[in-house]
Amino acid sequence: MSTGRKILRMSRRAVRLHGTAAAPAIASSSVRQNPTPPASMLLGAAASIFLLASTSTVIHARSQESTLAVKAEELYNSPSYDRRKLLQYLQRGVGEHPHDVGLQWRLARAAYDVASLSSTSLDEKKTLIYLARDVIQAALALDADNFAVHKWYGIILSSIGEFEGSKVTIANSFTVRDHWLKAIALNPSDATSFHLLGRWCLTIADISWIERQLATAIFGTPPRATYAEALAYFLQADAISPGFWKKNSLLVAQTYLKLNDVPQAKDWLRLALAVPVVTSEDQQVHDQATATLATLK
């Protein structure tokens, strides 16, 4: 599998962590089954991360936000609320208040969210992803110090590679990383941003020597990261919000295994199993953690 395709896959899976105020899948972007998250996790950085990322964003900035933005967040956090209706609500809101950054980044998130629905066609998905990109760029131009804007800029940019190919994906990977680093600098208490960077590092560290040489020959210097860096980000995410996401605990365990630290891997697999199962993704993670732990006994 090409380096660009790996990065693409990693992002797609990473963005839909747990709820908005908490994504990231990041959306068709959720990271789910592979022991080593493929590059598309960055992209979506997506369904699963997607949800988690929103919650922490709101907690950090709610006091500064408009009534419309706060209402949009309440709708987003309502499990029964139709995602397409929320997208339409935000499109109207941004049309009436084009300088409201809180509405803008939420519109980008909503477009990304609808693009990730299984009912969304490929053509509509592409349209929505590019809409999300345009909106998040406008939000960044208005407020370069909003951590949610940087977080979602990285998530959305990583998903663009699905439509523009491996070379763009690899080139964008540096920018994706830098926006998530900026998000952390602006809001060091956001667990999701740390998790996203952990997945980014894990995917990059997993690139084989041969793939790296090919990427170097074709694209120039490819991104670099280590398992130790990935582990540090995952652990920091959990330190900020202990047990906030079952998948994070599993990825900590998997990273320890890559570092040949089996005792720590076992401990984190048990911690992952202790996190309640709420979503279908949680159940998949639970099953994977159970199976992995069984092989280590």
C-alpha positions in Angstrom: 0.0 0.0 0.0 1.4 3.4 -0.9 2.5 5.9 1.7 -0.1 8.4 0.5 -2.9 5.8 0.7 -1.8 5.0 4.2 -2.0 8.6 5.3 -5.3 8.9 3.6 -6.8 5.9 5.4 -5.5 7.1 8.7 -7.2 10.4 8.5 -10.5 9.0 7.4 -10.8 6.8 10.4 -9.6 9.2 13.0 -12.4 11.7 13.1 -15.3 10.8 15.0 -14.3 10.2 18.6 -17.2 10.7 20.8 -19.5 13.6 20.4 -19.1 17.1 19.4 -18.4 18.7 22.5 -15.9 16.3 23.4 -15.0 14.9 17.0 -10.7 13.6 15.1 -13.3 11.0 12.2 -13.5 12.1 12.0 -16.2 10.5 10.2 -16.2 7.8 7.8 -13.3 9.0 9.5 -13.5 6.9 12.5 -10.6 4.7 13.3 -11.8 1.3 13.9 -10.3 -2.1 13.3 -6.6 -2.1 12.3 -4.2 -2.7 15.1 -2.1 0.0 13.5 -4.2 3.0 12.4 -3.7 3.6 8.7 -2.9 7.0 7.3 -6.5 7.7 6.7 -7.0 8.2 10.4 -5.5 11.7 9.8 -8.0 12.3 7.2 -11.0 11.9 8.7 -9.1 12.3 11.3 -12.8 11.5 11.4 -15.9 10.0 12.6 -14.8 9.0 16.0 -12.5 11.9 16.6 -15.0 14.1 15.0 -17.5 13.8 17.8 -15.1 14.1 20.6 -13.4 17.1 19.3 -16.6 19.2 19.4 -17.3 18.8 23.0 -14.0 20.1 24.3 -14.2 22.9 21.9 -17.4 24.2 23.3 -16.4 23.9 26.9 -13.4 26.0 26.1 -15.1 28.8 24.3 -18.8 28.9 25.1 -18.7 32.1 27.0 -17.5 33.9 23.9 -19.9 32.4 21.5 -23.1 33.7 19.9 -26.5 32.4 20.8 -26.8 30.8 17.4 -23.5 29.0 17.8 -24.5 27.7 21.3 -27.8 26.5 19.9 -26.0 24.7 17.1 -23.8 22.9 19.6 -26.9 21.9 21.6 -28.4 20.5 18.4 -25.2 18.7 17.5 -25.1 17.0 20.9 -28.7 15.8 20.6 -28.4 12.2 19.3 -31.8 12.3 17.7 -31.2 15.5 15.8 -30.9 15.1 12.0 -27.4 15.9 10.8 -28.7 17.3 7.5 -31.0 19.7 9.3 -28.2 20.9 11.4 -26.1 21.5 8.2 -29.0 23.6 6.8 -29.4 25.5 10.1 -25.7 26.4 10.0 -25.7 27.3 6.3 -28.5 29.8 7.1 -26.7 31.1 10.1 -23.4 31.7 8.3 -25.3 33.3 5.5 -26.8 35.8 7.9 -23.7 36.2 10.1 -20.7 35.6 7.8 -18.2 36.8 10.4 -19.3 34.5 13.2 -16.4 32.1 13.6 -18.3 29.9 16.0 -20.9 29.3 13.3 -18.3 28.8 10.6 -16.2 26.1 12.1 -19.4 24.3 13.1 -20.6 24.5 9.5 -17.4 23.0 8.4 -17.8 20.2 10.9 -21.4 19.7 9.9 -20.5 19.4 6.2 -17.8 16.9 7.2 -20.2 15.0 9.3 -22.9 14.7 6.6 -20.2 13.7 4.1 -19.4 10.8 6.4 -22.9 9.4 6.5 -23.4 6.1 4.8 -26.3 7.5 2.9 -24.2 10.2 1.3 -23.2 9.6 -2.3 -19.6 9.9 -3.4 -20.4 13.0 -5.5 -22.2 14.7 -2.6 -19.4 13.7 -0.2 -16.8 15.4 -2.4 -19.0 18.5 -2.6 -19.4 18.6 1.1 -15.7 18.1 1.9 -14.7 21.0 -0.4 -17.4 23.1 1.2 -16.0 22.3 4.6 -12.5 23.2 3.4 -13.7 26.6 2.0 -15.6 27.4 5.2 -12.8 26.4 7.6 -10.3 28.5 5.5 -12.6 31.5 5.9 -12.9 30.8 9.6 -9.1 30.7 9.9 -8.8 34.0 8.0 -11.1 35.6 10.6 -9.6 34.1 13.7 -6.2 32.4 13.6 -6.3 32.0 17.4 -9.3 29.7 17.7 -8.2 26.2 18.6 -11.3 24.6 17.2 -10.6 26.2 13.8 -7.1 24.7 13.8 -8.4 21.3 14.9 -11.0 21.1 12.2 -8.7 22.6 9.6 -6.4 19.7 10.1 -9.2 17.1 10.1 -10.8 18.5 6.9 -7.5 19.0 5.1 -6.5 15.5 5.8 -9.7 14.3 4.1 -9.0 16.2 0.9 -6.4 13.7 -0.1 -9.1 11.2 -0.8 -10.0 13.2 -3.8 -6.6 14.7 -4.8 -4.3 11.6 -4.5 -1.3 10.4 -2.6 1.1 13.3 -3.4 -1.3 15.9 -2.0 -2.0 13.7 1.0 1.7 13.5 1.9 2.3 17.2 1.2 -0.7 18.1 3.4 0.4 15.8 6.2 2.8 18.4 7.4 0.2 21.1 7.4 -2.3 18.8 9.2 0.2 18.1 11.9 1.0 21.8 12.3 -2.6 22.8 12.7 -3.1 20.2 15.4 0.0 21.4 17.2 -1.4 24.9 17.0 -4.7 23.6 18.5 -2.8 22.2 21.4 -0.9 25.4 21.9 -4.1 27.3 22.0 -6.0 24.9 24.2 -3.7 22.4 26.1 -6.7 20.9 27.9 -8.2 19.4 24.7 -7.7 15.6 24.8 -8.9 15.1 21.3 -6.1 17.2 19.7 -3.5 15.2 21.6 -5.2 12.0 20.4 -5.2 13.2 16.8 -1.5 13.9 17.0 -0.9 10.5 18.5 -2.7 8.8 15.6 -0.7 11.0 13.1 2.6 9.9 14.7 1.5 6.3 14.9 0.6 6.1 11.2 3.8 7.9 10.2 6.0 5.6 12.4 4.4 2.6 10.7 5.6 3.6 7.3 8.1 0.9 6.2 11.7 1.6 5.2 10.9 0.7 1.6 7.8 3.0 1.5 9.8 5.8 3.1 12.5 5.5 0.4 9.9 5.5 -2.3 8.2 8.5 -0.8 11.5 10.3 -0.5 12.3 9.6 -4.2 8.9 10.8 -5.4 7.9 13.5 -3.0 11.0 14.7 -1.2 11.4 14.4 2.5 8.4 12.5 3.9 7.0 13.3 7.4 8.7 11.5 10.3 7.5 10.4 13.7 8.3 7.7 16.3 6.2 5.3 18.4 7.5 7.0 21.5 6.0 10.3 20.2 2.7 8.6 19.4 2.6 7.1 22.9 3.3 10.4 24.6 0.4 12.1 22.8 -2.0 9.2 23.6 -0.9 9.2 27.3 -1.4 13.0 27.5 -4.8 12.7 26.0 -5.8 10.2 28.7 -4.1 12.3 31.4 -6.3 15.2 30.4 -9.5 13.2 30.4 -9.0 9.7 31.9 -10.8 7.0 30.0 -12.4 9.5 27.7 -12.3 7.2 24.7 -12.1 3.4 24.6 -10.1 3.6 21.4 -7.4 5.8 22.9 -6.7 3.2 25.6 -6.5 0.5 22.9 -4.1 2.6 20.9 -1.9 3.1 24.0 -1.8 -0.6 24.4 -1.0 -1.2 20.7 1.8 1.4 20.8 3.3 -0.3 23.9 3.3 -3.5 22.0 5.2 -1.9 19.2 7.7 -0.7 21.8 7.9 -4.3 23.1 6.5 -3.4 26.5 4.1 -6.2 27.0 3.3 -5.6 30.7 2.2 -2.0 30.0 0.3 -3.2 27.0 -1.7 -5.7 29.1 -2.5 -3.0 31.7 -3.9 -0.7 29.0 -5.8 -3.4 27.3 -7.5 -4.0 30.7 -8.2 -0.3 31.0 -9.7 -0.3 27.5 -12.0 -3.2 28.5 -13.1 -1.3 31.6 -14.4 1.7 29.6 -18.2 1.2 29.0 -19.4 0.2 25.6 -21.7 2.9 24.2 -21.3 2.8 20.5 -20.8 0.1 17.8 -17.2 1.3 17.5 -16.8 0.8 21.2 -18.0 -2.8 20.8 -15.5 -3.4 18.0 -12.7 -2.0 20.2 -13.8 -4.1 23.1 -13.7 -7.2 21.0 -10.3 -6.3 19.6 -8.9 -5.6 23.1 -10.3 -8.9 24.3 -8.7 -10.8 21.5 -5.3 -9.1 21.8 -5.2 -9.6 25.6 -5.9 -13.3 25.0 -2.8 -13.7 22.8 -0.6 -12.1 25.5 -1.5 -14.5 28.3 
